Amino acid sequence: MSKPKPSAIKDFVAGGVGGVCCVVAGHPLDTVKVRLQTMPKPAAGQPPMFKGTFDCLMKTVTKEGFFGLYKGMAAPVTGVAPIFAICFLGFGIGKRLQQKHEDEVLTYPQLFKAGMLAGVFTTVIMAPGERIKCLLQIQQEASVADRKYKGPIDCAKKIYKEGGIRSVYRGTAATLLRDVPASGMYFTSYEWLQRVLTPKGHDRSEMSISRTIFAGGMAGIANWAVAIPPDVLKSRLQTAPHGAYPNGVRDVIRHIVKEEGVMSLYKGFTPIMLRAFPANAACFLGYELSMKFLNWAAPSL
């Protein structure tokens, strides 16, 4: 049986499936992460809104029920299939742009560059979805009637009315700052682990489910090790009142470092790392299984 050819269409479809798997597995801890990153600085002598990851988790479930952890999921689920589809498509294009022939094995620096291109590809549609998701996640009122935003569409309409398309795309530079190097690390670490874990004399297409889960989960951890500080900046900028940071990311980082210290750039570290492994293990497992199915169903596509 001939080896299936690399295909942009297959990268796109399998990436979309992987993205949906990632969001479903990881959204509850993403909600905790955003709430920790955006909670206000407590007044002198007052305790913080949340003492940490598990305190935030328990308070959210107690006040809002289990599905309070899934607030804002409609926005990423709606956008995640095309986002991850474009991400994996961008990575595939980045690899093929550097290959002299389709079977050439790329070096790790070349894989990193392909991953960075994937990060650029996704930002155009990632930034608005992230802004809507974060705004919905920080709403903690128990009553739907008390919420400023009733859902993703209502949120999009209101932030557009507030400041036009610039308001919708607030945080784009911060999203690029996060996703370009992080995507490079994401794909490079996954490809490295795939090569290391593939038994000698075997092809990586024969990788077991357990090895794929491990490689995907560890790639997620590597991705977030790079992404946490710019992700904090992005979350703060995207959830701040209109006009709070007129100079964008520069104002956010100056304010955070001055008021809360450098370590505040790592707020949300625990839920991020708890989420990173299962969410990205699910993503790559969904991608690889979809790719195997597509190669079987349409080998010449």
N, C-alpha and C positions, 0 to 999 in steps of 0.2 A: 504493500500500500504506500503510495507516495505521500511525502510530508506535506501537510496543508500549507498553502502560501500565506504570508502575512497579509492581513486584510484590515483596512480602515473601518469597514462596516462592522466586522466582528469585534474590533476593539471598542467601537462605539456602543454596540448593543450589550456586550458583556460588561463593559464599564458601568453602564446604567443599572444593570442588575446588581452589580457589586455595591453601587452607591446606595440603593434602597436597603440592602442588607445591613450596610454600615449605619444608616440612620435609625432603623428599627432597633438595632442592638445597642446603640450608644446614646440615644437622645435623653433618657432620664439623667444621666450623669452630666450631659452637656448643659441641661437646665441648671443643675447645681453649680456647675462651673461658672456660668454667666452670672448667676445671683451672687456668688462669692466675689467675682471680679467687679461687680457694679454696686455692691452695697455701700451706703454712705459711711464716711468716717464718723465714728461715734463721738458724741459730745464728751467733754471732760468728766470723768467719773462714771460714765455710762457704759454698759457692756455693748459689744458689737451686736449687730442684728443676728449674725450667725457666728457661733464659736468655731465652726469648721465644717468639713464635708458632711459628716454624719449628723451633726446638729441641723444643718440646712436640709438634709434629706428627710429627717424625721419631722421637722417643723412643716415642710412642704406637704408631706403626706398627711399629717395630722390636720392641718388647716384646709387643705385643698383636695385631699383624697389622692389615691395612687396616680390617677390620670393627670393630676397637677404637674407631675414630672414630665408629662408629654405636651405641655403647653408650647405652642409655637412650632409643633412638628409638621403641621400642614404645609408651612412655607418650605422647609428643607425637603420634605417628601415630594412636593410638587416640583421643586427645582432640582432635587438631587439626582434624578435619573439623567437629565441633560448635563448637569455639572460633572458628575463622575464619568459619564459617557464622553464628554469633551476632554476631561482630564486624561483618561486612558487613550483616547484618540490622539491628543497632543503628545503623549509619551511615545506612542507608536510612530507618529510623524517625526518626532525628534530623533528617534533611533534610525529610521529609514533615511533621513537627511544626511546622516553621518556614515551610513554603510556603503561600501563600494559594491557589495553584492548582498543578497538577502540572507545568506547564511553566515555572514561575518559576525564574529563575537565582539561586541564593543567593550572597550576598557571602562573602568569605573568612572573616571572623569567624563567620558562621553555619555555614560548613563546618567550622570548627575546633570549634565547640560540638557539632556532630553527631558529629565524630570522637571527642571526649571521652566522649560518651554510649556510643559503641561500646566504649571502654576499660572503662567501668563494667560493661557487659553481660558482657564476657568474663572478668572477674576471678573470679567465683564458681566457674567450672570451670577457669580457668587456674591458680590458685594451687596446688591439690593436684597437678596434673600437672607443674608446674614443680618442685615440691619432690621428687617421685619421680624426675624426669629428672635433676636435679642430683645427688641422692644416688647414682644409678647411674653417672653420668658420672665422678665422682671416684674410683670404685673402680678400682684399677690392678693388682690381683693377677692374675697370669697364670692361676692355677688357679681354675676355677669353684668347687671345694670350699672355697677359702679366702675366698671373698667373703661379706660380711655379708648382702647381698641377692642372691637368685638371679634376680630379675627384677622387673618392675613390680608384679605382684600380691603377691609375697612382701614387697616393700618397703612397699607400702601396709598390709599386715597388721601388719608389725612396728612401723611408726611409729604406727599406731593403738593397738597394745598398749602402746607406750611412753608415750603421753600423750593418747590419745583423739582426738576430732575436732579439738581445738585443735592437736594435733601435726600432723595431716594438713593443716590450713589454716595452718600457720605460714608467715609471710611474706605474708599477704594484704594488709596495709597497705602493705608495700613494693611489692607487685605493683600496687596501685592508684596508688601514688606514681610508679611507672614508666609504667604503661599509659595513664592518663588524659591527661596532656599529650602523651605520645609518639603516641598514636592520633590526637589532634587534629592534630599536625604531619604525621603519616603521610598522612591522607586529604586534608588541605588542600594539601600540596605535590603530591600526585598529581593532584588536580583542577586546580591551577594549571598544571602542566606539560601536562596534556591540552588545556587551553584554548590555551596558548601554542603548542603543537606542531601543533594542528589547522589545516590550510591554510585561508586565507580563502575563505569561500564554501562550505566543506564542514562536514559534521556530524561530531562526535567519534566516532560509531559507524563512520566510515570510516577511523579511525586505522589505520595500518600496524602490523604486528607489531613492527617495529624501533622505532617510536616508543613503542609500549606498553611494550616491554621497557625502554627508556631511562627513561620516566616512572616505571615501577614500581620500577626499581633506585634511582633518585635519591630516590624517596619513602622507600625503606628506609633510605638514608643519613641523610635528614632525621630520620626516626623515631629512629634510634639516637644521633644527635647529642644529642638530648634525654634519651634513656633510659639512657645508660651508667652514670652515678653511682648512680641508684636500683637499677639491675640488679645492680651490685656488692653493694650493701647486701642485696638480696634473696637473692643466691647465698650470701653469707656466713651470713645468718640461717637459711636453709633447710638448710644443710649442717652447721651447728654442733651440737655435742653438746647433748642435752636439758638445759635449765637454764642454758646458757652466757650467754644474753642475756635476763635476766628482764624487762627493759623494752623488749624488741623492737628496732625500728629505731633508737631513740635511743641505746641501748647500743652497737649495732653501729657507728654513725657516730662516736661518741665514741672507741671503741676503735681504729678504723681510722685516724682523723686523728691521734690521740695516738701510736700505735705505728708507723705507716707513712707518715704525711703525707697531705696533701690529694690529691696526684697519684695515690695508690693507688686513689682512687675511679674512675680511668680505666683500671684494669687490664683487659686483654682488648681494648683499643681496636683493635689491629691485626686480630685475627681477626674481631671484630665488623664492622669496616668492610669487610674482605675478603668476609665472608659476606653483608653487607647487600644489596649490589647484585644478585648472582645469585639469592639466595633470594627477594627481593621482586619482582624482575623476573619470576621464575617464578610467583609468587603472582598478580600482577595479570594476567599473560598467561593463566594458567589461568582466572581469574575472567572476563576479557573474552571469551575463546573460549567458555566455558561459557554466558555470558549471551547471546552471539550464537546459539548453538545452541538455547537455551531459547526465545528470541524467535522463532526460525524454527519450532521444533517446536510451541510452544504460545503463539502471540502473544496469546491472550485470557486466559491464566492470570494 
